[in-house]
Amino acid sequence: MKLNARVKFPNSEMKHLNKLIKLRKVGIKVDGNNLKAKMVEFVEMEKDAPKKVKAFKTTDPWRIGFCDQYDITLRVQTNKK
């Protein structure tokens, strides 16, 4: 996705991005499932929530596009000794 790509919920995505940045600064880990669950919460807070929540699905292609658009990498611990 490009930075000027059409997004269904730009306000929710910006709120979600700001929250993600705050969590990362504190040192809290964020995985893909958490990323998708929090986005649904932000979409539910919008004005036309019941209609929009049913239409919005946080799928893996959405997560990949969101991460690519804002240059986010999901980190996985590899050394689990």
C-alpha positions in Angstrom: 0.0 0.0 0.0 1.1 3.5 -0.7 1.0 6.4 1.8 -1.8 8.0 -0.2 -3.8 4.8 -0.6 -7.5 4.9 0.0 -8.3 3.7 3.5 -11.8 2.9 4.9 -11.2 4.4 8.3 -8.5 7.0 8.3 -9.3 8.4 11.7 -9.4 5.0 13.4 -6.1 4.0 11.8 -4.4 7.2 12.9 -5.6 6.7 16.5 -4.5 3.1 16.3 -1.1 4.1 15.0 -0.6 6.6 17.8 -1.6 4.0 20.4 0.8 1.5 18.9 3.7 4.0 19.0 2.9 4.8 22.7 2.9 1.0 23.5 6.2 0.4 21.8 7.8 3.4 23.6 6.9 1.8 26.9 8.1 -1.6 25.8 4.9 -3.5 25.5 4.9 -6.1 22.8 2.2 -6.0 20.1 1.4 -9.0 17.9 -0.8 -9.3 14.8 -3.8 -10.6 16.7 -3.6 -7.7 19.1 -3.2 -5.3 16.2 -6.4 -6.6 14.6 -8.4 -6.6 17.8 -7.6 -3.1 18.7 -8.5 -1.8 15.2 -12.0 -3.3 15.6 -12.3 -1.4 18.9 -11.3 1.9 17.3 -13.8 1.3 14.5 -16.6 0.6 17.0 -16.0 4.0 18.5 -16.8 5.8 15.3 -20.2 7.5 14.7 -21.8 4.9 12.4 -20.5 2.0 14.4 -23.1 -0.8 13.9 -23.0 -0.5 10.1 -19.3 -0.1 9.8 -18.3 -2.9 12.2 -20.2 -5.4 10.2 -18.6 -4.2 7.0 -15.1 -4.1 8.3 -13.1 -7.2 8.7 -9.5 -7.2 10.1 -8.0 -9.9 7.9 -4.3 -10.7 7.3 -4.2 -8.7 4.1 -5.5 -5.7 6.0 -2.8 -6.2 8.7 -0.1 -6.6 6.1 -1.2 -3.4 4.3 -1.4 -1.4 7.5 2.1 -2.5 8.6 3.5 -1.8 5.1 1.8 1.6 4.9 3.2 2.8 8.2 6.5 0.9 8.1 5.7 -1.3 11.1 7.4 -4.6 11.7 6.0 -7.3 13.9 8.8 -8.7 15.9 9.0 -12.4 16.9 11.4 -13.7 19.5 13.6 -16.3 17.9 15.9 -17.3 20.8 13.7 -18.9 23.4 16.4 -20.6 25.6 
